[in-house]
Every structure is written in structure tokens, then in C-alpha cells.
Amino acid sequence: MTQNDASSWIQEEFSSHAFSDDRLHKRLLKITKSLAEAPTLSINQACAEWAAVKGAYRFFDNNSVSSDLILDPHYRITYERSLPDDRILIVQDTSKINYDSHRATEGLSSYSTSKGFETHGLITHTALAVNTDGVPLGVIDQKTWTRSIDDDVKELSEYKNYKRPIEEKESYRWIEALKKSKERMPDKDIVIVGDRENDIYEFFQEALIEDVNFVVRSSSPRTIEDTSGLHQNMDHKLRKLPEMGRVCLHIPAKQGVAARSAVLELRFTEVMLLSRPRELRLRDQIRE
């Protein structure tokens, strides 16, 4: 990105702000310009001059600054870019940011353990708005946090963790992003796209309440009830349906795995999902 391109983009994305002090907005523009021109560099390297580096750290350490305040103008611009489109895909996913090489950094948490070694860092859940042509419009919601698990929660997770309210779980982030996306794109036909982690009964209920469509990859076999009241496995039901079409997808190469093509068979129907024990209170309305 050239300096002119960076300046133009920054002025468009951050033309408005919700800071209580205009000086914070001016500092944000300076920091963003430095990072946009050198996205692979650290703050110290990108800002170059010591005064700019010091100003950046003071900005992030200011109690009047939050990620929501920084991103709020971008959310609005993302919505404005969506105006020509009636339907918008909201692609959700979670990323884990590894800070293992920054041992002195305070406020991090362990988010995974492998072979007895813990990985420390941050967790970020992002909802990306994309039009039906596949053009990214911008981020419409983002939440970053550290995992804080005390002994009581660890013990609970080993003993029927599924009984905990969804609001107390990290998986609630999928529902929060749905609500925020609907709130920030009020007149759009949004379609939530999620991976296996998004296969949550409470999420389906919230989507029905908000009148939001979704495409979610199944994480486990679901039990459904047919019109005669009999129960059966949803996967078995789908396999018996006639094939309605095929889609060929190109899967790009990744480390240790060559690129390949995959053919998807399309089958669909309406089903009534049955709840698991912790979901009994929700079972009446869920349809998929």
C-alpha cells in the first residue's frame, strides 16, 4: 500500500470517531497510517521515531480507548459498503494469537496445552461481512479476550460442563456476533456462516428469534423427529434424500498437503431437531 493509498483509506475508514477527546482520534490516524504502510513490522519499527512510538503506547494504555471505540467507525463504513446489496454473508471464526515469545507481557492467558506445554496469548472472534460475489466489505464485529479459568470452573468442566448456562461459556461469542451483526446491518438479509464450533442449539434458537438465516457445519450427528414422531439420525436422513446437484471446490495446498478438488453433493430438507438434555428448554422452536 502506497502512502497516498494508506492516507486515503484511513481517512475513509476513520472519518468519524466516538472518542471523548479529538486528540485521541488524531493519534489513531497517525498510528493506523504507520501500521498500514508497514503491516509486518512491530509498533516500534513501524512508528520509527521515538515520539511516535511513545504516543502509540500511551494511546493503547489510555483508559478512554477500547477496541470497540477504535472499530466503531469501521463498522459503520462496512455497513455503508453493503448498501448496494440486499443479502450479506457474515463469516464468523475464532483465531488464537500466540504470544509465547513475549514472556514479560502481562494480561495473557493459556488457551491450549500440548504435550504438557501451555500456549499463551489472546483469543479473537471476528465476524467478516462479505457480499454474495465474495467481495469482503469489512469487519462487522470483533471480540478479543483472555481465558480465565479458576479452579471451580475447571472442576465444573470435568463434571457435566454442558449444564452451565450458554452465557457463561466462550461459545456464547457466536450468539453475540449474530446479535451485533443484526444490529449493525438492520435492513439486510444476513446469512451467518460458521464452522463446527458454531453447531450450538442455543445459536439456532437465537437465529430464529432474530429471523436470521445461517449455514453451519455439523460437528456431531443430530437426532431429528419426523412427521410420524419417530426419531432418527439426521445424517442417515440426508443420505437417503435424492441428490439435487453438485458443486466442485478447489482446495488450495497447505503445509504437507497438496492442492486438490472436492465434489460436494447437495441434498436438503426441513427437519425438526431434538434437544440434548441441557437444551430441553429450547426444543419447541428449533427447525433446520
Buried (B, 14 or more C-beta within 10 A) or exposed (E): EEEEEBBEBBEEBBEEBEBEEEEBBEBBBBBBBBBBBBEEEEBEEBBEEEEBBEBBEEBEEEEEBEEEBBBBBBBBBBBEBBEEBEEBBBBBBBEEEBBEEEEEEEEBBEBEEEEEEEBBBBBBBBBBBBBEEEEEBBBBBBBEEEBEEEEEEEEBEEEEEEEEEBEEBEBBBBBBBBBBBBEBBEEBEBBBBBBEBBBBBBBBBBBBEBEBEBEBEEEEEBBBBEEEEEEBEBEEBBEEEEEEEEEEEEEEEEEEEEEEEEEEEEBEEEBBBBBBEBBEEBBEEBEB
